[in-house]
Amino acid sequence: MDSAALSKEQLHELLVDFAKRWLAHDGLWFQAVEQAHGMEEAIRLDVAAWEKFTVLEARRIMNFLGLESGGGLPALKKALGFRLYSFVNKQEILEPEKDLLIFRMSDCRVQSARKRKNLPDFPCKPVGLVEYSGFARTIDPRIETCCISCPPDPHPEEYYCAWEFRLRS
């Protein structure tokens, strides 16, 4: 079948499937490094990869959406909805005050799978710090990122991780 012949629903289904494939590859890569070199080294290398990937992803999203650098929190809010994992994870964005955006990962495929297997949360905070701050800075260098909670930190049942984005004047 030619992808040009797909319906809107089929294209969306394919997009979700692509995101799942990407996430599966990311997880398998991580597990292979962890088995060969241990968790600490796997996280160190994952951080190094995300340092580059998050910028690449942000730039590609900006290009796709026609967003200019310096678009502030409205641009970040829009861009967060187009990240690869936004198609397979449940996330929410709160705007409790001007110049503040709070992003929560309500359901994370990685963490949910671990929970189903009675495994502890994956300690993704070191990666998240690089990933979210790099993504936000690429959208607008004035955005400061702060981790509210991310495993291995304790978190409430309603989300796995939460991040605060502030627009610096």
Backbone as numpy.savetxt, mean C-alpha at the origin, in Angstrom:
# Nx Ny Nz CAx CAy CAz Cx Cy Cz
-8.86 -14.89 -26.32 -9.70 -13.71 -26.32 -8.82 -12.47 -26.32
-9.18 -11.50 -27.08 -8.48 -10.22 -27.16 -8.95 -9.33 -26.01
-8.03 -8.72 -25.28 -8.42 -7.89 -24.14 -9.29 -6.70 -24.55
-9.18 -6.26 -25.78 -10.01 -5.15 -26.27 -11.49 -5.55 -26.35
-11.76 -6.84 -26.40 -13.14 -7.32 -26.51 -13.79 -7.56 -25.15
-13.06 -7.32 -24.07 -13.61 -7.57 -22.74 -14.60 -6.48 -22.33
-15.62 -6.88 -21.60 -16.60 -5.92 -21.08 -15.96 -5.15 -19.93
-16.62 -4.10 -19.48 -16.13 -3.30 -18.36 -15.98 -4.19 -17.12
-16.96 -5.06 -16.88 -16.93 -5.96 -15.74 -15.75 -6.94 -15.84
-15.53 -7.47 -17.04 -14.42 -8.39 -17.24 -13.08 -7.69 -17.05
-12.98 -6.45 -17.51 -11.74 -5.69 -17.33 -11.47 -5.44 -15.85
-12.51 -5.13 -15.09 -12.34 -4.92 -13.66 -11.92 -6.22 -12.99
-12.54 -7.32 -13.36 -12.19 -8.63 -12.82 -10.73 -8.96 -13.15
-10.29 -8.64 -14.35 -8.91 -8.88 -14.76 -7.95 -8.01 -13.95
-8.32 -6.76 -13.72 -7.50 -5.86 -12.93 -7.32 -6.39 -11.51
-8.40 -6.86 -10.92 -8.33 -7.44 -9.57 -7.43 -8.68 -9.60
-7.58 -9.50 -10.63 -6.75 -10.70 -10.76 -5.27 -10.33 -10.92
-4.98 -9.30 -11.72 -3.59 -8.83 -11.86 -3.03 -8.41 -10.51
-3.83 -7.67 -9.73 -3.37 -7.23 -8.41 -3.10 -8.42 -7.50
-3.96 -9.43 -7.55 -3.75 -10.64 -6.74 -2.48 -11.37 -7.17
-2.24 -11.43 -8.48 -1.03 -12.09 -8.98 0.22 -11.36 -8.51
0.17 -10.02 -8.59 1.31 -9.22 -8.15 1.57 -9.46 -6.66
0.51 -9.44 -5.86 0.65 -9.64 -4.42 1.18 -11.04 -4.12
0.72 -12.04 -4.87 1.21 -13.41 -4.67 2.70 -13.48 -5.00
3.11 -12.84 -6.07 4.54 -12.84 -6.42 5.36 -12.15 -5.34
4.87 -11.02 -4.86 5.57 -10.29 -3.80 5.74 -11.18 -2.57
4.69 -11.88 -2.19 4.75 -12.76 -1.03 5.68 -13.94 -1.23
5.63 -14.54 -2.41 6.50 -15.69 -2.70 7.96 -15.28 -2.74
8.22 -14.10 -3.32 9.59 -13.57 -3.33 10.08 -13.40 -1.90
9.26 -12.77 -1.07 9.64 -12.53 0.31 9.92 -13.85 1.03
9.02 -14.82 0.87 9.19 -16.11 1.54 10.48 -16.81 1.10
10.81 -16.71 -0.17 12.05 -17.33 -0.68 13.27 -16.69 -0.03
13.27 -15.37 0.07 14.40 -14.67 0.70 14.45 -15.00 2.19
13.28 -15.04 2.82 13.23 -15.37 4.25 13.78 -16.77 4.51
13.40 -17.74 3.67 13.89 -19.11 3.85 15.39 -19.20 3.64
15.90 -18.44 2.68 17.33 -18.51 2.37 18.19 -17.69 3.34
17.67 -16.56 3.83 18.51 -15.63 4.58 17.94 -15.16 5.91
16.72 -15.58 6.25 16.11 -15.18 7.52 15.21 -13.96 7.39
14.36 -13.79 8.39 13.37 -12.71 8.38 14.00 -11.32 8.35
15.03 -11.10 9.14 15.64 -9.77 9.21 16.18 -9.34 7.84
16.88 -10.23 7.17 17.43 -9.91 5.85 16.32 -9.76 4.81
15.27 -10.58 4.91 14.16 -10.47 3.98 13.48 -9.11 4.11
13.29 -8.66 5.33 12.68 -7.33 5.55 13.61 -6.24 5.04
14.91 -6.36 5.29 15.87 -5.35 4.81 15.80 -5.23 3.29
15.76 -6.36 2.59 15.69 -6.34 1.13 14.32 -5.87 0.64
13.28 -6.22 1.38 11.93 -5.76 1.02 11.85 -4.23 1.13
12.43 -3.70 2.18 12.48 -2.24 2.34 13.19 -1.60 1.15
14.32 -2.17 0.76 15.09 -1.63 -0.37 14.26 -1.66 -1.66
13.53 -2.74 -1.87 12.69 -2.84 -3.08 11.54 -1.84 -3.03
10.88 -1.74 -1.88 9.74 -0.82 -1.75 10.17 0.64 -1.85
11.38 0.93 -1.44 11.90 2.30 -1.54 11.82 2.80 -2.99
12.10 1.90 -3.91 12.06 2.25 -5.34 10.67 2.05 -5.93
10.02 0.93 -5.56 8.73 0.62 -6.16 7.66 1.65 -5.82
7.63 2.12 -4.56 6.58 3.05 -4.16 6.65 4.35 -4.95
7.86 4.81 -5.25 8.04 6.02 -6.06 7.58 5.75 -7.49
7.99 4.61 -8.03 7.58 4.23 -9.39 6.06 4.13 -9.48
5.44 3.48 -8.49 3.99 3.32 -8.51 3.30 4.69 -8.43
3.77 5.54 -7.53 3.17 6.88 -7.39 3.29 7.67 -8.69
4.45 7.65 -9.30 4.64 8.40 -10.56 3.74 7.87 -11.67
3.61 6.56 -11.76 2.76 5.97 -12.80 1.29 6.32 -12.56
0.87 6.30 -11.30 -0.50 6.69 -10.97 -0.72 8.16 -11.29
0.24 9.00 -10.92 0.13 10.43 -11.22 0.01 10.65 -12.72
0.82 9.97 -13.48 0.77 10.08 -14.93 -0.59 9.62 -15.47
-1.06 8.48 -14.98 -2.34 7.93 -15.43 -3.50 8.88 -15.12
-3.48 9.47 -13.92 -4.56 10.35 -13.49 -4.37 11.80 -13.92
-3.21 12.11 -14.48 -2.92 13.49 -14.86 -2.70 14.40 -13.65
-2.14 13.85 -12.58 -1.89 14.63 -11.37 -0.51 15.27 -11.44
-0.46 16.53 -11.11 0.82 17.23 -11.03 1.41 17.05 -9.63
2.73 17.07 -9.52 3.38 17.03 -8.22 2.96 18.26 -7.43
2.77 18.08 -6.14 2.37 19.21 -5.31 0.87 19.35 -5.18
0.14 18.30 -5.47 -1.33 18.35 -5.43 -1.93 18.23 -4.05
-1.08 18.13 -3.02 -1.58 18.08 -1.65 -2.33 16.80 -1.32
-3.10 16.89 -0.24 -3.84 15.72 0.24 -4.94 15.26 -0.70
-5.60 16.16 -1.45 -6.59 15.66 -2.41 -5.96 14.74 -3.47
-4.77 15.08 -3.92 -4.07 14.23 -4.91 -3.67 12.91 -4.27
-3.18 12.96 -3.03 -2.80 11.73 -2.34 -4.01 10.83 -2.14
-5.12 11.41 -1.71 -6.34 10.63 -1.50 -6.75 9.91 -2.79
-6.71 10.62 -3.87 -7.09 10.03 -5.17 -6.11 8.92 -5.56
-4.82 9.20 -5.42 -3.78 8.25 -5.82 -3.82 6.97 -4.98
-4.11 7.09 -3.69 -4.17 5.90 -2.83 -5.22 4.90 -3.33
-6.25 5.40 -3.97 -7.30 4.54 -4.51 -6.91 3.80 -5.77
-5.72 4.08 -6.30 -5.26 3.43 -7.52 -4.01 2.58 -7.32
-3.60 2.41 -6.07 -2.46 1.53 -5.80 -2.88 0.10 -6.11
-1.93 -0.75 -6.46 -2.25 -2.13 -6.82 -3.07 -2.83 -5.75
-2.68 -2.69 -4.49 -3.39 -3.43 -3.47 -4.74 -2.82 -3.12
-5.03 -1.62 -3.62 -6.35 -1.04 -3.35 -7.46 -1.85 -4.02
-7.08 -2.68 -4.99 -8.07 -3.50 -5.69 -8.33 -4.82 -4.98
-7.51 -5.17 -3.99 -7.68 -6.45 -3.30 -7.78 -6.31 -1.77
-7.49 -5.15 -1.23 -7.60 -4.89 0.20 -8.71 -3.89 0.44
-9.29 -3.93 1.63 -10.29 -2.92 1.99 -9.58 -1.82 2.76
-9.78 -0.60 2.30 -9.13 0.53 2.95 -10.12 1.66 3.10
-9.84 2.55 4.02 -10.69 3.71 4.22 -9.82 4.94 4.46
-10.37 6.08 4.10 -9.66 7.33 4.29 -10.56 8.27 5.08
-10.02 8.81 6.16 -10.74 9.76 7.01 -10.06 11.12 6.88
-10.87 12.15 6.96 -10.35 13.52 6.91 -10.90 14.29 8.10
-10.32 14.04 9.30 -10.86 14.63 10.52 -10.67 16.14 10.65
-9.71 16.67 9.92 -9.48 18.12 9.96 -8.75 18.55 8.70
-8.70 19.85 8.48 -8.01 20.40 7.31 -6.53 20.01 7.37
-5.98 19.68 6.24 -4.57 19.32 6.12 -4.19 18.04 6.86
-5.17 17.16 7.10 -4.91 15.88 7.74 -5.74 14.79 7.06
-5.07 13.74 6.71 -5.73 12.58 6.10 -5.27 11.34 6.87
-6.19 10.49 7.23 -5.85 9.23 7.90 -6.27 8.08 7.00
-5.32 7.23 6.71 -5.53 6.06 5.84 -5.49 4.83 6.72
-6.52 3.98 6.59 -6.58 2.73 7.35 -6.74 1.55 6.40
-5.98 0.51 6.68 -6.12 -0.74 5.95 -7.06 -1.62 6.78
-8.33 -1.62 6.41 -9.35 -2.35 7.17 -9.22 -3.85 7.01
-8.89 -4.29 5.82 -8.68 -5.71 5.58 -7.51 -5.86 4.62
-6.48 -6.53 5.08 -5.26 -6.75 4.31 -5.19 -8.23 3.97
-5.08 -8.56 2.70 -5.05 -9.98 2.28 -3.93 -10.75 2.96
-2.78 -10.12 3.10 -1.64 -10.80 3.73 -1.95 -11.09 5.20
-2.39 -10.08 5.93 -2.65 -10.26 7.36 -3.87 -11.16 7.60
-4.90 -11.04 6.78 -6.09 -11.88 6.93 -5.75 -13.35 6.71
-4.89 -13.62 5.73 -4.48 -15.01 5.46 -3.72 -15.56 6.66
-2.85 -14.74 7.25 -2.10 -15.19 8.42 -3.05 -15.43 9.60
-4.04 -14.57 9.75 -5.01 -14.73 10.83 -5.78 -16.05 10.67
-6.20 -16.36 9.44 -6.92 -17.61 9.17 -6.07 -18.83 9.52
-4.75 -18.69 9.38 -3.83 -19.80 9.67 -3.34 -19.78 11.12
-3.95 -18.89 11.93 -3.56 -18.73 13.34 -2.09 -18.36 13.50
-1.59 -17.55 12.56 -0.22 -17.04 12.64 -0.26 -15.61 13.16
0.81 -15.16 13.77 0.84 -13.76 14.22 0.88 -12.82 13.01
0.52 -11.57 13.25 0.59 -10.57 12.18 2.00 -10.54 11.60
2.07 -10.31 10.30 3.36 -10.12 9.65 3.89 -8.74 10.08
5.14 -8.63 10.52 5.68 -7.35 11.01 6.09 -6.42 9.86
5.10 -5.81 9.23 5.35 -5.03 8.01 5.68 -3.56 8.25
5.75 -3.13 9.49 5.97 -1.71 9.78 7.23 -1.13 9.13
8.39 -1.82 9.17 9.58 -1.23 8.53 9.36 -0.96 7.04
8.66 -1.86 6.38 8.35 -1.67 4.96 7.33 -0.55 4.80
6.29 -0.56 5.63 5.25 0.46 5.56 5.78 1.87 5.73
6.73 2.04 6.64 7.30 3.38 6.86 7.92 3.92 5.58
8.66 3.07 4.89 9.30 3.48 3.63 8.25 3.64 2.53
7.37 2.66 2.45 6.36 2.64 1.39 5.43 3.85 1.45
4.79 4.09 2.58 3.80 5.17 2.67 4.44 6.55 2.62
5.57 6.73 3.29 6.20 8.05 3.26 6.74 8.35 1.87
7.33 7.36 1.21 7.84 7.57 -0.15 6.73 7.85 -1.15
5.63 7.15 -1.02 4.48 7.35 -1.92 3.94 8.77 -1.73
3.70 9.16 -0.48 3.14 10.49 -0.20 4.09 11.60 -0.65
5.39 11.47 -0.37 6.37 12.48 -0.78 6.44 12.62 -2.29
6.25 11.52 -3.01 6.27 11.58 -4.47 5.06 12.36 -4.98
3.92 12.17 -4.36 2.71 12.91 -4.73 2.90 14.39 -4.42
3.42 14.68 -3.23 3.65 16.07 -2.82 4.74 16.07 -1.74
5.89 16.68 -2.02 7.00 16.69 -1.04 6.65 17.34 0.29
5.55 18.10 0.34 5.16 18.75 1.59 4.41 17.82 2.54
4.06 16.62 2.08 3.29 15.70 2.92 4.21 14.94 3.86
3.87 15.01 5.15 4.60 14.26 6.18 3.76 13.05 6.57
4.43 11.93 6.75 3.75 10.67 7.06 4.12 10.22 8.46
3.13 9.76 9.20 3.35 9.25 10.55 2.55 7.94 10.69
3.18 6.95 11.24 2.51 5.67 11.48 1.68 5.78 12.76
0.40 5.50 12.64 -0.46 5.44 13.83 -0.31 4.06 14.45
-0.37 3.03 13.61 -0.22 1.65 14.06 0.04 0.77 12.85
0.97 -0.18 13.00 1.26 -1.13 11.93 1.97 -2.32 12.58
1.56 -3.54 12.23 2.21 -4.70 12.83 3.73 -4.63 12.69
4.45 -4.91 13.75 4.05 -5.67 14.92 3.36 -4.87 16.02
3.08 -3.58 15.80 2.35 -2.80 16.80 0.97 -3.44 17.04
0.46 -3.31 18.25 -0.92 -3.74 18.47 -1.86 -2.83 17.67
-2.99 -3.38 17.26 -3.96 -2.59 16.49 -5.36 -3.04 16.87
-6.33 -2.16 16.68 -7.71 -2.56 16.98 -8.22 -3.55 15.92
-9.30 -4.22 16.20 -9.89 -5.19 15.27 -10.31 -4.56 13.94
-10.69 -3.29 13.97 -11.25 -2.68 12.75 -10.23 -2.32 11.67
-8.94 -2.39 11.98 -7.93 -2.18 10.94 -6.61 -2.84 11.33
-5.79 -3.10 10.30 -4.47 -3.69 10.52 -3.42 -2.61 10.68
-3.49 -1.58 9.83 -2.54 -0.49 9.96 -3.25 0.82 9.67
-2.67 1.89 10.19 -3.23 3.22 9.97 -2.07 4.20 9.86
-2.25 5.14 8.93 -1.20 6.11 8.63 -1.80 7.50 8.60
-1.04 8.45 9.13 -1.47 9.84 9.14 -0.64 10.63 8.15
-1.32 11.41 7.34 -0.64 12.26 6.35 -1.03 13.70 6.65
-0.03 14.54 6.84 -0.25 15.97 7.11 0.44 16.79 6.04
-0.26 17.84 5.64 0.33 18.76 4.68 1.08 19.83 5.45
2.39 19.84 5.27 3.26 20.82 5.91 3.16 22.13 5.15
3.04 23.21 5.85 2.93 24.53 5.19 4.23 25.01 4.62
